[in-house]
Amino acid sequence: MSTLRFWLLTLGFDLYWALAVGMRERAVYALVVIALLAWWASDAAIRLRVLAVALVGLAMDSLWLWLDLFHFADAHWVPLWMLSLWLAYACWWPLCLHRYALSGPLLAVLGAVVGPFTYYLGERLGGMELTASPLKVFGLMAIGWAIYLPLTRRLLQRSER
């Protein structure tokens, strides 16, 4: 994949993230359609693995909700806009892994920093509300994301064997 194409897709995902977190239910139909199109357009050889990456992320969010770390407005569980965001992320993540050969330890550090930061931004934009202390929420998220990123790399690599 060309550098330009990768960065355009990355910009597209960043815009998608902003639309999902900023508009939430007001844009849910567009978010679902875009995420499903991204999944359909993903490499057929890894399509099920991409779905697994999204499901592991969904499981992680479900754990955070079960632990009562945060909640989404007007939702008892993960709302549809967030499900769509997980699928879109899972479609973009293999492109990033293919572009940059990041080691497991580096992915763990990256996850521990960037994962909680995206939730911090989401909270600031009104996408969710913390129900526990920020230290507890973001500390547990750092641990979760430090596990999630290397795990998803392994999930996606298994399809290449």
Rosetta blueprint (number, residue, H / E / L):
1 M L
2 S L
3 T H
4 L H
5 R H
6 F H
7 W H
8 L H
9 L H
10 T H
11 L H
12 G H
13 F H
14 D H
15 L H
16 Y H
17 W H
18 A H
19 L H
20 A H
21 V H
22 G H
23 M H
24 R H
25 E H
26 R H
27 A H
28 V H
29 Y H
30 A H
31 L H
32 V H
33 V H
34 I H
35 A H
36 L H
37 L H
38 A H
39 W H
40 W H
41 A H
42 S L
43 D L
44 A H
45 A H
46 I H
47 R H
48 L H
49 R H
50 V H
51 L H
52 A H
53 V H
54 A H
55 L H
56 V H
57 G H
58 L H
59 A H
60 M H
61 D H
62 S H
63 L H
64 W H
65 L H
66 W H
67 L L
68 D L
69 L L
70 F E
71 H E
72 F L
73 A L
74 D L
75 A L
76 H L
77 W L
78 V L
79 P L
80 L H
81 W H
82 M H
83 L H
84 S H
85 L H
86 W H
87 L H
88 A H
89 Y H
90 A H
91 C H
92 W H
93 W H
94 P H
95 L H
96 C H
97 L H
98 H H
99 R H
100 Y L
101 A L
102 L L
103 S L
104 G H
105 P H
106 L H
107 L H
108 A H
109 V H
110 L H
111 G H
112 A H
113 V H
114 V H
115 G H
116 P H
117 F H
118 T H
119 Y H
120 Y H
121 L H
122 G H
123 E H
124 R H
125 L L
126 G L
127 G L
128 M L
129 E E
130 L E
131 T L
132 A L
133 S L
134 P H
135 L H
136 K H
137 V H
138 F H
139 G H
140 L H
141 M H
142 A H
143 I H
144 G H
145 W H
146 A H
147 I H
148 Y H
149 L H
150 P H
151 L H
152 T H
153 R H
154 R H
155 L H
156 L H
157 Q H
158 R H
159 S L
160 E L
161 R L
